[in-house]
Amino acid sequence: MPEKGERSIGQLVTELTQELRTLFRQEIELFSVEMKEKMASAVKDAAAIGVGGVIIVTGYLVLIAAMVLGLATVMPAWGAALVVAAIFIATGAVLVLKGSKDLKQVELKPEKTAETLKETAKWVKTLRLPRSSRRQTGFASRSGIRKAI
């Protein structure tokens, strides 16, 4: 019997269980707060990337306009716009054709995963025992698993 100041094993186990629950809840809460902070930061960064992308595209369009205006000094403005547009259309078409050709050659089947799944299936089949030595439940015996491993 425990002395006056000592606690029983049951009390210690109960206290330990409560402490573990509290610790687990605090860890979950810390994780939640930390992830909220990180997500807020990621959203700000993503917004900055988006705004930066829009500004870059705007600058690119102004550059195209400058190219047209530069060519317009040696030819009519409509001709300069036509030449610049033709250059960009041709460049875009070449990139689209190359990308689609390369994409058709990509094999999307996860070959390594399929191979490891086949190996795992073969290994699992080796764990099975013949019908006559199986238990009533259908599970392999421990000795059968140890032999397979």
C-alpha positions as CSV (number, residue, x, y, z in Angstrom):
1,M,0.0,0.0,0.0
2,P,1.4,3.4,-0.9
3,E,2.4,5.7,1.9
4,K,0.7,9.0,2.6
5,G,2.6,11.2,0.1
6,E,3.0,8.5,-2.6
7,R,0.5,7.8,-5.4
8,S,-0.5,4.3,-6.6
9,I,0.5,2.9,-10.0
10,G,-3.1,3.4,-11.2
11,Q,-3.0,7.1,-10.3
12,L,0.4,7.5,-12.0
13,V,-0.9,5.8,-15.1
14,T,-4.0,8.0,-15.1
15,E,-1.9,11.1,-14.6
16,L,0.5,10.1,-17.4
17,T,-2.4,9.5,-19.8
18,Q,-3.8,12.9,-19.0
19,E,-0.4,14.6,-19.4
20,L,0.1,12.8,-22.8
21,R,-3.3,14.0,-24.0
22,T,-2.5,17.5,-23.0
23,L,0.8,17.4,-24.7
24,F,-0.7,16.0,-27.8
25,R,-3.4,18.7,-27.9
26,Q,-0.7,21.4,-27.4
27,E,1.4,20.0,-30.2
28,I,-1.7,19.9,-32.5
29,E,-2.5,23.5,-31.6
30,L,1.1,24.6,-32.2
31,F,1.1,22.9,-35.5
32,S,-2.2,24.6,-36.5
33,V,-0.9,28.1,-35.5
34,E,2.4,27.5,-37.2
35,M,0.8,26.3,-40.4
36,K,-1.7,29.3,-40.4
37,E,1.3,31.7,-40.2
38,K,3.2,29.9,-43.0
39,M,0.1,29.8,-45.2
40,A,-0.5,33.6,-44.7
41,S,3.1,34.2,-45.7
42,A,2.8,31.9,-48.7
43,V,-0.4,33.7,-49.8
44,K,1.5,37.1,-49.6
45,D,4.4,35.6,-51.6
46,A,2.0,34.2,-54.2
47,A,0.3,37.5,-54.6
48,A,3.6,39.2,-55.1
49,I,4.5,36.7,-57.8
50,G,1.2,37.2,-59.5
51,V,1.5,41.0,-59.5
52,G,5.1,40.7,-60.7
53,G,4.0,38.5,-63.6
54,V,1.4,41.0,-64.6
55,I,3.9,43.8,-64.5
56,I,6.4,41.8,-66.6
57,V,3.7,41.0,-69.2
58,T,2.8,44.7,-69.4
59,G,6.5,45.6,-69.9
60,Y,6.7,43.0,-72.6
61,L,3.7,44.5,-74.4
62,V,5.3,48.0,-74.2
63,L,8.5,46.5,-75.6
64,I,6.5,45.1,-78.5
65,A,5.0,48.5,-79.1
66,A,8.5,50.1,-79.1
67,M,9.6,47.6,-81.7
68,V,6.6,48.5,-83.9
69,L,7.3,52.2,-83.4
70,G,11.0,51.7,-84.2
71,L,10.2,49.9,-87.4
72,A,7.6,52.5,-88.3
73,T,10.5,55.0,-88.9
74,V,11.7,53.0,-91.9
75,M,8.3,51.7,-93.2
76,P,4.6,52.4,-92.8
77,A,3.2,51.8,-89.3
78,W,0.8,49.2,-90.4
79,G,3.7,47.3,-92.1
80,A,5.9,47.5,-89.0
81,A,3.0,46.1,-86.8
82,L,2.5,43.4,-89.4
83,V,6.2,42.4,-89.3
84,V,6.4,42.4,-85.5
85,A,3.2,40.4,-85.2
86,A,4.4,37.8,-87.8
87,I,7.7,37.4,-85.9
88,F,5.8,36.7,-82.6
89,I,3.3,34.5,-84.2
90,A,6.0,32.4,-85.9
91,T,8.0,32.1,-82.6
92,G,4.9,31.1,-80.7
93,A,3.9,28.5,-83.3
94,V,7.4,26.9,-83.2
95,L,7.3,26.7,-79.4
96,V,3.8,25.2,-79.3
97,L,4.7,22.6,-82.0
98,K,7.9,21.7,-80.2
99,G,6.2,21.4,-76.8
100,S,3.3,19.3,-78.2
101,K,5.8,17.0,-79.9
102,D,7.8,16.6,-76.8
103,L,4.7,16.1,-74.7
104,K,3.5,13.2,-76.9
105,Q,6.7,11.4,-76.2
106,V,6.4,11.6,-72.4
107,E,5.3,8.3,-70.9
108,L,2.9,9.2,-68.1
109,K,2.7,5.7,-66.6
110,P,4.5,5.5,-63.3
111,E,6.8,2.6,-64.3
112,K,8.9,2.4,-61.2
113,T,5.8,2.4,-59.0
114,A,4.1,-0.3,-61.1
115,E,7.3,-2.4,-60.9
116,T,7.5,-2.1,-57.1
117,L,3.8,-2.9,-56.7
118,K,4.3,-6.1,-58.8
119,E,7.3,-7.0,-56.6
120,T,5.3,-6.4,-53.5
121,A,2.4,-8.5,-54.8
122,K,4.8,-11.4,-55.5
123,W,6.3,-11.1,-52.0
124,V,2.8,-11.2,-50.5
125,K,2.0,-14.3,-52.4
126,T,5.0,-16.0,-50.9
127,L,3.5,-15.4,-47.5
128,R,0.5,-17.5,-48.3
129,L,0.5,-21.1,-47.0
130,P,-1.0,-24.1,-48.8
131,R,-4.7,-24.5,-48.2
132,S,-4.2,-27.6,-46.0
133,S,-2.0,-25.8,-43.5
134,R,-4.0,-22.6,-43.2
135,R,-5.8,-21.8,-40.0
136,Q,-9.6,-21.6,-40.0
137,T,-9.3,-17.7,-40.1
138,G,-7.3,-17.8,-43.3
139,F,-4.3,-15.9,-41.9
140,A,-0.8,-17.3,-42.2
141,S,0.8,-18.7,-39.2
142,R,3.6,-16.9,-37.5
143,S,6.1,-19.5,-38.5
144,G,5.0,-19.3,-42.1
145,I,5.6,-15.5,-42.1
146,R,9.0,-16.0,-40.5
147,K,10.0,-18.5,-43.1
148,A,9.0,-16.1,-45.9
149,I,10.9,-13.2,-44.4
